[in-house]
């Protein structure tokens, strides 16, 4: 797979998947490899959900090959913030070290809806402890370490959804 595909807009990836120029399995594998390789370097990934992603990608591929198309997110890998509950033994830590092994028997509604759309859960993404509910503004408020900006690793990307900080 061309490295450039990881920077391809979702709309174009969807067109490539729908036309058969790219397969959901191939696309998912490229993103999984990238998550496993770069996630730890940037402190951005808590859990790579390889088994679930592989299963969802194979299902999406079978569906597309049989002419079934769920819509523009069908076959598209994504990462979910570790705040969102995921079933299947995938931990949901809320960014808090004491909760690292916490699992749920259900998926958060947004995870359910993305699965219904045919999207592929590739990872649970790092976040500031308890979504920054304690007003954190320091880089070490995540048990994965400060999330690094890939364009300037000397800076951290900020907390939860707050944006870049230094």
Secondary structure as UniProt FT lines:
FT   HELIX           3..7
FT   HELIX           10..19
FT   HELIX           24..42
FT   STRAND          45..48
FT   HELIX           50..65
FT   TURN            66..67
FT   TURN            72..75
FT   STRAND          77..81
FT   TURN            82..83
FT   TURN            88..89
FT   TURN            94..95
FT   HELIX           97..99
FT   TURN            100..101
FT   HELIX           109..116
FT   TURN            117..118
FT   STRAND          120..125
FT   HELIX           129..132
FT   TURN            133..134
FT   TURN            139..140
FT   TURN            143..144
FT   STRAND          148..149
FT   TURN            150..151
FT   STRAND          152..156
FT   TURN            160..161
//
